Amino acid sequence: MRRLSDTWLSAGGSSRGLVQCWSSGALDAAAWVSGTIVAAMSGDPPEERRQRRTLGRARVTIALEPRESQEPARARWLDAGSRDVRVSSGPGFPASTAEFQHVRSSLASPEQVLVGLIAERPTQADAAKFAFMLGLLFTTGIPMTGVVPAGSGGMRAAARFLRAHGRRWAVLPTDASYATALRGCDVVVWPGNQGGLVQAAACVAAGIPVVMPACDGAERLLGSSARRCIAASAEMKPLGQRLLELCGDEGLRRDLRTLLRERLRTGSPQSFGEVFKGVWEEAVRERGR
């Protein structure tokens, strides 16, 4: 992240622009520039001292939480040093039934279960391990297709593994907007890599069940769906067990999709888009003075 900041500055980028932070790693990078910072964060505040200093410089912190957690969330981020906290239910991408079916049909056949993999950066995604996990599920009789962001780590190893097994299931890298691909997934896996909780919040806001390890903010995000989605750890076996339960039960997936949509529908009075747009317009006006 520091190298990204150095590259931007060496290319003539301003150190005093608007800086958008979506993870604790981005807060690390923003420590080296003097621009106006807007932090959109999920889960609990960072503990690392430099990240908290950057958080204290942020013009606004947008905390991504369900409605019932608004006031506790605001207090938590203010205690961590944030100057101004706005609460939103998450950057969900609306996914109507028609849109879900359209995106899904472009990636998998009707009888297949479509599973997405969350990673803040493509290189954090382990496509080979993902292909192996889906292969284990395939042996139980569940037809599978996985989708990963283009540039994911381990793609060559995944391709060799799939070829050796006759390509009876698939792992598809997508060059299109990965958020668009996620709209069509039946289930999404977040293995706990840094920053992925924001993407998980976006999927939950769209009504997509997310299998994830136990972590700060997971139960608040998933609510009553947590016992069906949260694995004991980020290891392949507990994640795979949760994934097996969801992939093998279409009725359960349908019920969770309805439950998650209803949960987030009672979220912040303002949508994430409205909150984020307002924050950026305020910041731009202030920079122009």
ChimeraX commands (.cxc) that place a marker at each C-alpha (Angstrom):
marker #1 position 0.00,0.00,0.00 radius 0.5
marker #1 position 2.91,2.34,0.71 radius 0.5
marker #1 position 4.31,1.55,-2.76 radius 0.5
marker #1 position 0.94,2.46,-4.28 radius 0.5
marker #1 position 1.09,5.85,-2.59 radius 0.5
marker #1 position 4.69,6.39,-3.74 radius 0.5
marker #1 position 3.78,5.45,-7.32 radius 0.5
marker #1 position 0.87,7.88,-7.33 radius 0.5
marker #1 position 3.00,10.75,-6.02 radius 0.5
marker #1 position 5.95,10.01,-8.36 radius 0.5
marker #1 position 3.54,10.09,-11.32 radius 0.5
marker #1 position 2.52,13.61,-10.42 radius 0.5
marker #1 position -0.55,12.80,-8.35 radius 0.5
marker #1 position -1.51,15.30,-5.70 radius 0.5
marker #1 position -0.87,14.44,-2.07 radius 0.5
marker #1 position -3.79,16.67,-1.18 radius 0.5
marker #1 position -6.63,15.03,-3.11 radius 0.5
marker #1 position -9.58,13.01,-1.89 radius 0.5
marker #1 position -8.56,9.60,-0.52 radius 0.5
marker #1 position -11.06,6.75,-0.23 radius 0.5
marker #1 position -10.26,3.98,2.28 radius 0.5
marker #1 position -12.14,0.67,2.39 radius 0.5
marker #1 position -9.89,-1.36,4.69 radius 0.5
marker #1 position -7.26,-1.13,7.40 radius 0.5
marker #1 position -4.63,-1.64,4.68 radius 0.5
marker #1 position -5.93,1.44,2.87 radius 0.5
marker #1 position -5.69,3.39,6.13 radius 0.5
marker #1 position -2.01,2.38,6.23 radius 0.5
marker #1 position -1.50,3.76,2.71 radius 0.5
marker #1 position -3.37,6.98,3.48 radius 0.5
marker #1 position -0.96,7.67,6.34 radius 0.5
marker #1 position 1.56,8.84,3.73 radius 0.5
marker #1 position -0.62,11.41,1.98 radius 0.5
marker #1 position -2.22,14.59,3.26 radius 0.5
marker #1 position -5.49,14.53,1.34 radius 0.5
marker #1 position -9.05,14.52,2.62 radius 0.5
marker #1 position -9.82,10.99,3.79 radius 0.5
marker #1 position -13.20,9.26,3.64 radius 0.5
marker #1 position -13.21,5.84,5.33 radius 0.5
marker #1 position -15.94,3.29,4.58 radius 0.5
marker #1 position -15.39,0.51,7.10 radius 0.5
marker #1 position -17.10,-2.64,8.35 radius 0.5
marker #1 position -16.59,-4.73,11.45 radius 0.5
marker #1 position -14.68,-3.35,14.42 radius 0.5
marker #1 position -12.23,-0.41,14.36 radius 0.5
marker #1 position -8.55,-1.25,13.75 radius 0.5
marker #1 position -6.24,-1.68,16.73 radius 0.5
marker #1 position -2.96,-0.73,15.01 radius 0.5
marker #1 position -1.78,2.70,16.14 radius 0.5
marker #1 position -0.92,4.15,12.72 radius 0.5
marker #1 position -4.27,3.06,11.29 radius 0.5
marker #1 position -6.07,4.74,14.19 radius 0.5
marker #1 position -4.10,7.94,13.61 radius 0.5
marker #1 position -5.22,7.94,9.98 radius 0.5
marker #1 position -8.77,7.22,11.09 radius 0.5
marker #1 position -8.60,10.29,13.30 radius 0.5
marker #1 position -7.63,12.40,10.25 radius 0.5
marker #1 position -10.58,11.11,8.20 radius 0.5
marker #1 position -13.14,13.73,7.20 radius 0.5
marker #1 position -15.89,11.13,7.70 radius 0.5
marker #1 position -16.07,7.47,8.67 radius 0.5
marker #1 position -18.97,5.53,7.12 radius 0.5
marker #1 position -19.71,2.54,9.33 radius 0.5
marker #1 position -21.44,-0.29,7.48 radius 0.5
marker #1 position -23.91,-1.79,9.94 radius 0.5
marker #1 position -27.53,-3.01,10.12 radius 0.5
marker #1 position -30.08,-0.61,11.59 radius 0.5
marker #1 position -30.20,-2.14,15.05 radius 0.5
marker #1 position -26.47,-1.56,15.45 radius 0.5
marker #1 position -26.41,2.11,14.42 radius 0.5
marker #1 position -25.88,3.79,17.77 radius 0.5
marker #1 position -23.42,1.18,19.15 radius 0.5
marker #1 position -21.53,1.37,15.84 radius 0.5
marker #1 position -21.34,5.16,15.97 radius 0.5
marker #1 position -20.05,5.06,19.55 radius 0.5
marker #1 position -17.50,2.36,18.71 radius 0.5
marker #1 position -15.97,4.35,15.84 radius 0.5
marker #1 position -16.01,7.64,17.76 radius 0.5
marker #1 position -14.17,5.94,20.64 radius 0.5
marker #1 position -11.57,4.75,18.09 radius 0.5
marker #1 position -10.84,8.36,17.11 radius 0.5
marker #1 position -13.21,9.05,14.20 radius 0.5
marker #1 position -14.32,12.68,14.04 radius 0.5
marker #1 position -17.62,12.24,12.20 radius 0.5
marker #1 position -19.42,8.90,11.84 radius 0.5
marker #1 position -22.30,8.18,9.43 radius 0.5
marker #1 position -23.97,4.77,9.59 radius 0.5
marker #1 position -25.18,2.89,6.52 radius 0.5
marker #1 position -26.49,-0.62,6.01 radius 0.5
marker #1 position -23.83,-1.53,3.43 radius 0.5
marker #1 position -22.88,-0.86,-0.22 radius 0.5
marker #1 position -25.32,-3.43,-1.58 radius 0.5
marker #1 position -25.96,-3.79,-5.28 radius 0.5
marker #1 position -29.72,-4.19,-5.85 radius 0.5
marker #1 position -30.38,-7.65,-7.24 radius 0.5
marker #1 position -33.95,-8.22,-8.37 radius 0.5
marker #1 position -35.05,-11.75,-9.19 radius 0.5
marker #1 position -34.87,-10.93,-12.91 radius 0.5
marker #1 position -31.35,-9.49,-12.60 radius 0.5
marker #1 position -30.21,-12.44,-10.49 radius 0.5
marker #1 position -31.47,-14.91,-13.12 radius 0.5
marker #1 position -29.95,-12.91,-16.01 radius 0.5
marker #1 position -26.47,-12.73,-14.48 radius 0.5
marker #1 position -26.63,-16.29,-13.23 radius 0.5
marker #1 position -27.62,-17.72,-16.63 radius 0.5
marker #1 position -24.55,-16.12,-18.22 radius 0.5
marker #1 position -22.23,-18.00,-15.83 radius 0.5
marker #1 position -23.82,-21.34,-14.98 radius 0.5
marker #1 position -26.54,-23.74,-16.12 radius 0.5
marker #1 position -29.76,-23.94,-14.07 radius 0.5
marker #1 position -28.86,-27.21,-12.36 radius 0.5
marker #1 position -25.46,-25.95,-11.17 radius 0.5
marker #1 position -24.82,-24.11,-7.91 radius 0.5
marker #1 position -22.88,-20.90,-8.60 radius 0.5
marker #1 position -20.37,-19.98,-5.88 radius 0.5
marker #1 position -18.36,-16.74,-5.73 radius 0.5
marker #1 position -15.07,-16.06,-3.93 radius 0.5
marker #1 position -14.49,-12.73,-2.17 radius 0.5
marker #1 position -11.09,-11.07,-2.08 radius 0.5
marker #1 position -10.28,-7.40,-1.60 radius 0.5
marker #1 position -7.55,-7.76,-4.23 radius 0.5
marker #1 position -7.55,-10.53,-6.87 radius 0.5
marker #1 position -4.11,-11.73,-5.81 radius 0.5
marker #1 position -5.53,-12.51,-2.35 radius 0.5
marker #1 position -7.91,-15.05,-3.91 radius 0.5
marker #1 position -6.57,-18.63,-3.96 radius 0.5
marker #1 position -8.24,-20.08,-7.05 radius 0.5
marker #1 position -6.45,-23.43,-6.65 radius 0.5
marker #1 position -7.73,-24.00,-3.11 radius 0.5
marker #1 position -11.18,-22.82,-4.21 radius 0.5
marker #1 position -11.18,-25.32,-7.11 radius 0.5
marker #1 position -10.18,-28.10,-4.72 radius 0.5
marker #1 position -12.97,-27.17,-2.26 radius 0.5
marker #1 position -15.58,-27.15,-5.02 radius 0.5
marker #1 position -14.24,-30.49,-6.24 radius 0.5
marker #1 position -14.89,-32.02,-2.81 radius 0.5
marker #1 position -18.46,-30.75,-2.99 radius 0.5
marker #1 position -18.81,-32.12,-6.51 radius 0.5
marker #1 position -18.00,-35.61,-5.21 radius 0.5
marker #1 position -21.13,-35.40,-3.02 radius 0.5
marker #1 position -23.25,-35.09,-6.16 radius 0.5
marker #1 position -23.66,-31.31,-6.26 radius 0.5
marker #1 position -22.96,-29.82,-9.72 radius 0.5
marker #1 position -20.73,-26.79,-9.14 radius 0.5
marker #1 position -19.40,-23.72,-10.90 radius 0.5
marker #1 position -17.19,-21.19,-9.15 radius 0.5
marker #1 position -16.44,-17.63,-10.16 radius 0.5
marker #1 position -13.34,-15.65,-9.14 radius 0.5
marker #1 position -12.00,-12.20,-10.06 radius 0.5
marker #1 position -9.65,-12.06,-13.05 radius 0.5
marker #1 position -6.03,-12.09,-11.89 radius 0.5
marker #1 position -6.71,-14.37,-8.92 radius 0.5
marker #1 position -3.75,-16.15,-7.42 radius 0.5
marker #1 position -3.29,-19.83,-8.24 radius 0.5
marker #1 position -5.20,-19.76,-11.55 radius 0.5
marker #1 position -2.64,-21.95,-13.36 radius 0.5
marker #1 position -2.68,-24.53,-10.59 radius 0.5
marker #1 position -6.50,-24.43,-10.60 radius 0.5
marker #1 position -6.57,-24.98,-14.38 radius 0.5
marker #1 position -4.23,-27.99,-14.11 radius 0.5
marker #1 position -6.32,-29.47,-11.30 radius 0.5
marker #1 position -9.60,-29.01,-13.20 radius 0.5
marker #1 position -8.09,-30.44,-16.41 radius 0.5
marker #1 position -6.81,-33.50,-14.53 radius 0.5
marker #1 position -10.36,-34.17,-13.33 radius 0.5
marker #1 position -11.99,-33.82,-16.73 radius 0.5
marker #1 position -13.35,-30.33,-16.05 radius 0.5
marker #1 position -16.42,-31.84,-14.41 radius 0.5
marker #1 position -16.80,-28.60,-12.47 radius 0.5
marker #1 position -15.44,-25.15,-13.28 radius 0.5
marker #1 position -13.78,-22.10,-11.79 radius 0.5
marker #1 position -14.33,-19.10,-14.07 radius 0.5
marker #1 position -12.26,-15.91,-13.88 radius 0.5
marker #1 position -14.34,-12.92,-14.94 radius 0.5
marker #1 position -12.99,-9.83,-16.67 radius 0.5
marker #1 position -16.30,-8.03,-16.20 radius 0.5
marker #1 position -17.16,-6.13,-13.04 radius 0.5
marker #1 position -16.81,-8.69,-10.30 radius 0.5
marker #1 position -19.66,-7.04,-8.41 radius 0.5
marker #1 position -21.84,-7.86,-11.42 radius 0.5
marker #1 position -20.77,-11.51,-11.32 radius 0.5
marker #1 position -21.51,-11.72,-7.60 radius 0.5
marker #1 position -25.10,-10.63,-8.27 radius 0.5
marker #1 position -25.76,-14.00,-9.88 radius 0.5
marker #1 position -24.19,-16.21,-7.22 radius 0.5
marker #1 position -26.21,-18.61,-5.10 radius 0.5
marker #1 position -23.60,-18.52,-2.33 radius 0.5
marker #1 position -20.40,-16.54,-1.75 radius 0.5
marker #1 position -17.33,-17.54,0.27 radius 0.5
marker #1 position -15.17,-15.05,2.14 radius 0.5
marker #1 position -12.17,-16.91,3.63 radius 0.5
marker #1 position -11.22,-14.07,5.95 radius 0.5
marker #1 position -8.64,-12.11,3.92 radius 0.5
marker #1 position -8.10,-8.49,4.91 radius 0.5
marker #1 position -10.70,-6.01,3.72 radius 0.5
marker #1 position -13.18,-8.59,2.48 radius 0.5
marker #1 position -15.78,-7.80,5.13 radius 0.5
marker #1 position -16.91,-4.76,3.13 radius 0.5
marker #1 position -17.53,-6.95,0.06 radius 0.5
marker #1 position -19.29,-9.45,2.32 radius 0.5
marker #1 position -21.55,-6.64,3.55 radius 0.5
marker #1 position -22.36,-5.77,-0.07 radius 0.5
marker #1 position -23.35,-9.38,-0.81 radius 0.5
marker #1 position -25.48,-9.62,2.33 radius 0.5
marker #1 position -27.21,-6.37,1.34 radius 0.5
marker #1 position -28.09,-8.04,-1.96 radius 0.5
marker #1 position -29.49,-11.08,-0.13 radius 0.5
marker #1 position -26.64,-13.44,-1.00 radius 0.5
marker #1 position -25.62,-15.90,1.77 radius 0.5
marker #1 position -21.94,-15.49,2.64 radius 0.5
marker #1 position -19.93,-18.31,4.19 radius 0.5
marker #1 position -17.25,-16.73,6.39 radius 0.5
marker #1 position -15.06,-17.53,9.39 radius 0.5
marker #1 position -15.95,-16.23,12.83 radius 0.5
marker #1 position -14.58,-12.69,13.07 radius 0.5
marker #1 position -15.35,-9.27,14.50 radius 0.5
marker #1 position -18.59,-8.00,12.98 radius 0.5
marker #1 position -19.68,-11.29,11.37 radius 0.5
marker #1 position -22.63,-11.98,13.67 radius 0.5
marker #1 position -23.78,-8.35,13.54 radius 0.5
marker #1 position -23.68,-8.51,9.76 radius 0.5
marker #1 position -25.52,-11.80,9.32 radius 0.5
marker #1 position -27.92,-11.63,12.27 radius 0.5
marker #1 position -30.05,-14.76,12.66 radius 0.5
marker #1 position -28.43,-16.22,9.52 radius 0.5
marker #1 position -25.06,-16.41,11.28 radius 0.5
marker #1 position -25.45,-19.98,12.56 radius 0.5
marker #1 position -25.94,-21.18,8.98 radius 0.5
marker #1 position -23.09,-19.16,7.46 radius 0.5
marker #1 position -20.29,-18.70,10.01 radius 0.5
marker #1 position -17.57,-21.35,10.13 radius 0.5
marker #1 position -15.47,-22.05,13.21 radius 0.5
marker #1 position -12.29,-20.96,11.40 radius 0.5
marker #1 position -10.89,-19.98,8.00 radius 0.5
marker #1 position -9.60,-23.52,7.43 radius 0.5
marker #1 position -10.91,-25.39,4.40 radius 0.5
marker #1 position -12.79,-28.08,6.37 radius 0.5
marker #1 position -15.10,-25.80,8.43 radius 0.5
marker #1 position -15.66,-23.46,5.49 radius 0.5
marker #1 position -16.38,-26.42,3.24 radius 0.5
marker #1 position -18.85,-27.88,5.73 radius 0.5
marker #1 position -20.87,-24.66,5.81 radius 0.5
marker #1 position -20.68,-24.43,2.02 radius 0.5
marker #1 position -21.87,-28.03,1.67 radius 0.5
marker #1 position -24.92,-27.34,3.84 radius 0.5
marker #1 position -25.92,-24.34,1.73 radius 0.5
marker #1 position -25.08,-25.73,-1.70 radius 0.5
marker #1 position -26.95,-28.96,-0.99 radius 0.5
marker #1 position -30.19,-27.28,0.11 radius 0.5
marker #1 position -31.88,-24.98,-2.40 radius 0.5
marker #1 position -34.74,-24.28,0.01 radius 0.5
marker #1 position -32.30,-23.12,2.70 radius 0.5
marker #1 position -30.55,-20.79,0.25 radius 0.5
marker #1 position -33.90,-19.34,-0.80 radius 0.5
marker #1 position -34.96,-18.81,2.83 radius 0.5
marker #1 position -31.65,-17.13,3.71 radius 0.5
marker #1 position -31.86,-14.86,0.66 radius 0.5
marker #1 position -35.32,-13.70,1.78 radius 0.5
marker #1 position -34.18,-13.31,5.40 radius 0.5
marker #1 position -31.09,-11.29,4.50 radius 0.5
marker #1 position -33.00,-8.97,2.17 radius 0.5
marker #1 position -35.61,-8.32,4.84 radius 0.5
marker #1 position -32.91,-7.69,7.44 radius 0.5
marker #1 position -31.09,-5.11,5.34 radius 0.5
marker #1 position -34.32,-3.58,4.07 radius 0.5
marker #1 position -34.83,-2.30,7.63 radius 0.5
marker #1 position -31.36,-0.75,7.55 radius 0.5
marker #1 position -30.19,2.85,7.58 radius 0.5
marker #1 position -32.87,5.38,6.52 radius 0.5
marker #1 position -30.41,6.46,3.83 radius 0.5
marker #1 position -28.90,3.99,1.41 radius 0.5
marker #1 position -25.14,3.62,1.28 radius 0.5
marker #1 position -25.12,5.34,-2.11 radius 0.5
marker #1 position -26.93,8.37,-0.73 radius 0.5
marker #1 position -24.65,8.60,2.31 radius 0.5
marker #1 position -21.49,8.15,0.23 radius 0.5
marker #1 position -22.59,10.69,-2.41 radius 0.5
marker #1 position -23.40,13.26,0.27 radius 0.5
marker #1 position -20.06,12.78,2.02 radius 0.5
marker #1 position -18.08,13.19,-1.21 radius 0.5
marker #1 position -20.05,16.29,-2.24 radius 0.5
marker #1 position -19.35,17.85,1.15 radius 0.5
marker #1 position -15.64,17.01,0.86 radius 0.5
marker #1 position -15.39,18.42,-2.68 radius 0.5
marker #1 position -17.10,21.67,-1.63 radius 0.5
marker #1 position -14.70,22.03,1.28 radius 0.5
marker #1 position -11.66,21.39,-0.94 radius 0.5
marker #1 position -12.89,24.05,-3.37 radius 0.5
marker #1 position -13.04,26.81,-0.81 radius 0.5
marker link #1:1,2 radius 0.2
marker link #1:2,3 radius 0.2
marker link #1:3,4 radius 0.2
marker link #1:4,5 radius 0.2
marker link #1:5,6 radius 0.2
marker link #1:6,7 radius 0.2
marker link #1:7,8 radius 0.2
marker link #1:8,9 radius 0.2
marker link #1:9,10 radius 0.2
marker link #1:10,11 radius 0.2
marker link #1:11,12 radius 0.2
marker link #1:12,13 radius 0.2
marker link #1:13,14 radius 0.2
marker link #1:14,15 radius 0.2
marker link #1:15,16 radius 0.2
marker link #1:16,17 radius 0.2
marker link #1:17,18 radius 0.2
marker link #1:18,19 radius 0.2
marker link #1:19,20 radius 0.2
marker link #1:20,21 radius 0.2
marker link #1:21,22 radius 0.2
marker link #1:22,23 radius 0.2
marker link #1:23,24 radius 0.2
marker link #1:24,25 radius 0.2
marker link #1:25,26 radius 0.2
marker link #1:26,27 radius 0.2
marker link #1:27,28 radius 0.2
marker link #1:28,29 radius 0.2
marker link #1:29,30 radius 0.2
marker link #1:30,31 radius 0.2
marker link #1:31,32 radius 0.2
marker link #1:32,33 radius 0.2
marker link #1:33,34 radius 0.2
marker link #1:34,35 radius 0.2
marker link #1:35,36 radius 0.2
marker link #1:36,37 radius 0.2
marker link #1:37,38 radius 0.2
marker link #1:38,39 radius 0.2
marker link #1:39,40 radius 0.2
marker link #1:40,41 radius 0.2
marker link #1:41,42 radius 0.2
marker link #1:42,43 radius 0.2
marker link #1:43,44 radius 0.2
marker link #1:44,45 radius 0.2
marker link #1:45,46 radius 0.2
marker link #1:46,47 radius 0.2
marker link #1:47,48 radius 0.2
marker link #1:48,49 radius 0.2
marker link #1:49,50 radius 0.2
marker link #1:50,51 radius 0.2
marker link #1:51,52 radius 0.2
marker link #1:52,53 radius 0.2
marker link #1:53,54 radius 0.2
marker link #1:54,55 radius 0.2
marker link #1:55,56 radius 0.2
marker link #1:56,57 radius 0.2
marker link #1:57,58 radius 0.2
marker link #1:58,59 radius 0.2
marker link #1:59,60 radius 0.2
marker link #1:60,61 radius 0.2
marker link #1:61,62 radius 0.2
marker link #1:62,63 radius 0.2
marker link #1:63,64 radius 0.2
marker link #1:64,65 radius 0.2
marker link #1:65,66 radius 0.2
marker link #1:66,67 radius 0.2
marker link #1:67,68 radius 0.2
marker link #1:68,69 radius 0.2
marker link #1:69,70 radius 0.2
marker link #1:70,71 radius 0.2
marker link #1:71,72 radius 0.2
marker link #1:72,73 radius 0.2
marker link #1:73,74 radius 0.2
marker link #1:74,75 radius 0.2
marker link #1:75,76 radius 0.2
marker link #1:76,77 radius 0.2
marker link #1:77,78 radius 0.2
marker link #1:78,79 radius 0.2
marker link #1:79,80 radius 0.2
marker link #1:80,81 radius 0.2
marker link #1:81,82 radius 0.2
marker link #1:82,83 radius 0.2
marker link #1:83,84 radius 0.2
marker link #1:84,85 radius 0.2
marker link #1:85,86 radius 0.2
marker link #1:86,87 radius 0.2
marker link #1:87,88 radius 0.2
marker link #1:88,89 radius 0.2
marker link #1:89,90 radius 0.2
marker link #1:90,91 radius 0.2
marker link #1:91,92 radius 0.2
marker link #1:92,93 radius 0.2
marker link #1:93,94 radius 0.2
marker link #1:94,95 radius 0.2
marker link #1:95,96 radius 0.2
marker link #1:96,97 radius 0.2
marker link #1:97,98 radius 0.2
marker link #1:98,99 radius 0.2
marker link #1:99,100 radius 0.2
marker link #1:100,101 radius 0.2
marker link #1:101,102 radius 0.2
marker link #1:102,103 radius 0.2
marker link #1:103,104 radius 0.2
marker link #1:104,105 radius 0.2
marker link #1:105,106 radius 0.2
marker link #1:106,107 radius 0.2
marker link #1:107,108 radius 0.2
marker link #1:108,109 radius 0.2
marker link #1:109,110 radius 0.2
marker link #1:110,111 radius 0.2
marker link #1:111,112 radius 0.2
marker link #1:112,113 radius 0.2
marker link #1:113,114 radius 0.2
marker link #1:114,115 radius 0.2
marker link #1:115,116 radius 0.2
marker link #1:116,117 radius 0.2
marker link #1:117,118 radius 0.2
marker link #1:118,119 radius 0.2
marker link #1:119,120 radius 0.2
marker link #1:120,121 radius 0.2
marker link #1:121,122 radius 0.2
marker link #1:122,123 radius 0.2
marker link #1:123,124 radius 0.2
marker link #1:124,125 radius 0.2
marker link #1:125,126 radius 0.2
marker link #1:126,127 radius 0.2
marker link #1:127,128 radius 0.2
marker link #1:128,129 radius 0.2
marker link #1:129,130 radius 0.2
marker link #1:130,131 radius 0.2
marker link #1:131,132 radius 0.2
marker link #1:132,133 radius 0.2
marker link #1:133,134 radius 0.2
marker link #1:134,135 radius 0.2
marker link #1:135,136 radius 0.2
marker link #1:136,137 radius 0.2
marker link #1:137,138 radius 0.2
marker link #1:138,139 radius 0.2
marker link #1:139,140 radius 0.2
marker link #1:140,141 radius 0.2
marker link #1:141,142 radius 0.2
marker link #1:142,143 radius 0.2
marker link #1:143,144 radius 0.2
marker link #1:144,145 radius 0.2
marker link #1:145,146 radius 0.2
marker link #1:146,147 radius 0.2
marker link #1:147,148 radius 0.2
marker link #1:148,149 radius 0.2
marker link #1:149,150 radius 0.2
marker link #1:150,151 radius 0.2
marker link #1:151,152 radius 0.2
marker link #1:152,153 radius 0.2
marker link #1:153,154 radius 0.2
marker link #1:154,155 radius 0.2
marker link #1:155,156 radius 0.2
marker link #1:156,157 radius 0.2
marker link #1:157,158 radius 0.2
marker link #1:158,159 radius 0.2
marker link #1:159,160 radius 0.2
marker link #1:160,161 radius 0.2
marker link #1:161,162 radius 0.2
marker link #1:162,163 radius 0.2
marker link #1:163,164 radius 0.2
marker link #1:164,165 radius 0.2
marker link #1:165,166 radius 0.2
marker link #1:166,167 radius 0.2
marker link #1:167,168 radius 0.2
marker link #1:168,169 radius 0.2
marker link #1:169,170 radius 0.2
marker link #1:170,171 radius 0.2
marker link #1:171,172 radius 0.2
marker link #1:172,173 radius 0.2
marker link #1:173,174 radius 0.2
marker link #1:174,175 radius 0.2
marker link #1:175,176 radius 0.2
marker link #1:176,177 radius 0.2
marker link #1:177,178 radius 0.2
marker link #1:178,179 radius 0.2
marker link #1:179,180 radius 0.2
marker link #1:180,181 radius 0.2
marker link #1:181,182 radius 0.2
marker link #1:182,183 radius 0.2
marker link #1:183,184 radius 0.2
marker link #1:184,185 radius 0.2
marker link #1:185,186 radius 0.2
marker link #1:186,187 radius 0.2
marker link #1:187,188 radius 0.2
marker link #1:188,189 radius 0.2
marker link #1:189,190 radius 0.2
marker link #1:190,191 radius 0.2
marker link #1:191,192 radius 0.2
marker link #1:192,193 radius 0.2
marker link #1:193,194 radius 0.2
marker link #1:194,195 radius 0.2
marker link #1:195,196 radius 0.2
marker link #1:196,197 radius 0.2
marker link #1:197,198 radius 0.2
marker link #1:198,199 radius 0.2
marker link #1:199,200 radius 0.2
marker link #1:200,201 radius 0.2
marker link #1:201,202 radius 0.2
marker link #1:202,203 radius 0.2
marker link #1:203,204 radius 0.2
marker link #1:204,205 radius 0.2
marker link #1:205,206 radius 0.2
marker link #1:206,207 radius 0.2
marker link #1:207,208 radius 0.2
marker link #1:208,209 radius 0.2
marker link #1:209,210 radius 0.2
marker link #1:210,211 radius 0.2
marker link #1:211,212 radius 0.2
marker link #1:212,213 radius 0.2
marker link #1:213,214 radius 0.2
marker link #1:214,215 radius 0.2
marker link #1:215,216 radius 0.2
marker link #1:216,217 radius 0.2
marker link #1:217,218 radius 0.2
marker link #1:218,219 radius 0.2
marker link #1:219,220 radius 0.2
marker link #1:220,221 radius 0.2
marker link #1:221,222 radius 0.2
marker link #1:222,223 radius 0.2
marker link #1:223,224 radius 0.2
marker link #1:224,225 radius 0.2
marker link #1:225,226 radius 0.2
marker link #1:226,227 radius 0.2
marker link #1:227,228 radius 0.2
marker link #1:228,229 radius 0.2
marker link #1:229,230 radius 0.2
marker link #1:230,231 radius 0.2
marker link #1:231,232 radius 0.2
marker link #1:232,233 radius 0.2
marker link #1:233,234 radius 0.2
marker link #1:234,235 radius 0.2
marker link #1:235,236 radius 0.2
marker link #1:236,237 radius 0.2
marker link #1:237,238 radius 0.2
marker link #1:238,239 radius 0.2
marker link #1:239,240 radius 0.2
marker link #1:240,241 radius 0.2
marker link #1:241,242 radius 0.2
marker link #1:242,243 radius 0.2
marker link #1:243,244 radius 0.2
marker link #1:244,245 radius 0.2
marker link #1:245,246 radius 0.2
marker link #1:246,247 radius 0.2
marker link #1:247,248 radius 0.2
marker link #1:248,249 radius 0.2
marker link #1:249,250 radius 0.2
marker link #1:250,251 radius 0.2
marker link #1:251,252 radius 0.2
marker link #1:252,253 radius 0.2
marker link #1:253,254 radius 0.2
marker link #1:254,255 radius 0.2
marker link #1:255,256 radius 0.2
marker link #1:256,257 radius 0.2
marker link #1:257,258 radius 0.2
marker link #1:258,259 radius 0.2
marker link #1:259,260 radius 0.2
marker link #1:260,261 radius 0.2
marker link #1:261,262 radius 0.2
marker link #1:262,263 radius 0.2
marker link #1:263,264 radius 0.2
marker link #1:264,265 radius 0.2
marker link #1:265,266 radius 0.2
marker link #1:266,267 radius 0.2
marker link #1:267,268 radius 0.2
marker link #1:268,269 radius 0.2
marker link #1:269,270 radius 0.2
marker link #1:270,271 radius 0.2
marker link #1:271,272 radius 0.2
marker link #1:272,273 radius 0.2
marker link #1:273,274 radius 0.2
marker link #1:274,275 radius 0.2
marker link #1:275,276 radius 0.2
marker link #1:276,277 radius 0.2
marker link #1:277,278 radius 0.2
marker link #1:278,279 radius 0.2
marker link #1:279,280 radius 0.2
marker link #1:280,281 radius 0.2
marker link #1:281,282 radius 0.2
marker link #1:282,283 radius 0.2
marker link #1:283,284 radius 0.2
marker link #1:284,285 radius 0.2
marker link #1:285,286 radius 0.2
marker link #1:286,287 radius 0.2
marker link #1:287,288 radius 0.2
marker link #1:288,289 radius 0.2
view
